[in-house]
Amino acid sequence: MKARTWMGLLSMALAAAVVGGSWSAALAQATEPAADPVEDFIQKTKQPVPWLTWGADARLREIFTPNLLLDREDRHFQRYRFRIWTTVTPVENLSFNARLVWEPRHFCQPSRTLNARNARIIDEWTVNEAIADQFNIEWKNIFGLPVTVKAGRQDIIFGNGWLVLDGTPLDGSRTIFFDAIRGTLDLKDINTTVDLIYICQQADSDQRLPPFCDKDFHNIEQDEQGVIVYVTNKSLDRTQIDGYFIYKHDEQDLGSEPGDIGPLAPWQVGTNADIFTFGARVAGDVGEHWKYRAEFAQEFGDKNGRDLCAFGFNSQVSYFLRDNWNNNFRVGYEYLSGENDPDSGSDSQFDPLWGRWPQWSELLAYTVALENRPGEQTNLHRVGVGWSCTPHEKLELCADYHLLFADKNTFRDRPFFTDHGCFKGQLLTGLLKYKFNKHIAGHVLAELFFPGDYYSDVRNEVAGMFRYEIVFTW
């Protein structure tokens, strides 16, 4: 499909979203709020007794991705995620947290029938199992000290999630959990917190907390262990400074036995690695209009039998007009080193650790698997500009443009890539979010990727992603 046709589709999708969202916003503004007995009932049922709270949500998505892998093949599927959670607090400062998630995916295009490890059959309904993605005990103010310990299955996010956010990248946003023990020391007198975390992840979802209706699904390609030491200081006015050390140990699982294939990406192969990472992050405000953040990380160690030495940098500056629509503009730059020559004894390709999630593109989180694995962005220079606004308190609009370059022509010996190009391409993204009320929200997403001379003619089709979702929350 020609580029102008794709541009037309994107323009129509965004225009329809803007018109529809503006109409809904105007209608909501014209309606006077009134007492809601249903809302009162919901809030009371969510905490029937003082020591117990619970909740639930349902996220319904439909996704159409023409040429997702730049390959002239359309993909069309639905994702239906259902979650229920609870917190039990038997005594002060001690709580038990649990959450169960079930997200079957239905593929319309293409057919997903194939054989997996142990001769399991994966059909058009994939990831059709229920799994506990939260199951932990949290103890605060231990013996009167400013210490909190959380042990068990939990979410862990640092900064803007550049290196630590998603412990289960192969299942997308179904889960992001870590099996971990986290201790936090809160030194309020010096505005500092210190986190010490031990992580132990298993590739197969049936480890530790077996799923219901187990489908032999792998959340990651390798078994992982890790240690994180993360220090945050807010002593300076309107400024946060973080410093951290991360150790990550990988032991290959997928790719180690015959029949190893992932249900969504057959090329998935685990790694064997010991990676030591030192990094720092600063974020803050300058006056009333400017916000900034910058982060760098240096990696050492070994990966797949070769010495690793890699560097990454991520930054963004935003300007807020502070007007009625809250118009704001941003510009960002990201660098991830990329040399990965198998003939040499070294590797300088930056490893995103636990940052394999769609940080700035839902589409390219899949497409990047042509180079590495799903969500594993590396070998990159990225310059991005964007704009967001809030025309109504329930409506948000976002648009971004990214120029993408490879740091090195690393994959020149593969048929999908050229032996000379470093221009990965251009990415356009548009997002409309609308919150109908406390319990219903949705969005419309449109992305287009125009590949450059980094890709060969074999994989050089314009790619797109069009997604809408609605979320119901109890």
Buried (B, 14 or more C-beta within 10 A) or exposed (E): EEEEEBBEBBEEBBEEBBEBBBEBBEEBEEEEEEEEEEEEEBEEEBEEEEEBBBBBBBBBBBBBBBBBBBBEEBBBBEBBBBBBBBBBBEEEEBBBBBBBBBBBBBBBBEEBEBEBBEEBEBEBEBBBBBBBBBBBBBBBEEEEEBBBBBBBBBBBEBBBBBBBBBBBBBBBBBBBBBBBBBBBBBEEEEEBBBBBBBBBBBBBBBEBBEBEEBBBBBBBBBBBBBBBEBBBBBEEEEBBBBBBEBBBBBBBBBBBEEEBBBBBBEEBBBBBBBBBBEBBBBBBBEEEEEBBBBBBBBBEBBBBEBEBBBBBBBBBBBBBEEEEEBBBBBEBBBBBBBBBBEEEEBBBBBBBBBBBBBBBBBBBBBBBBBBBBBBBBBBBBBEBEBEBBBBBEBBBBBBBEBBBBBBBBBBEEBEBBBEEBBBBBBBBBBBBBBBEEEBEBBBBBBBBBBBBBBBBEBBBBBBBBBBBBBBBBE
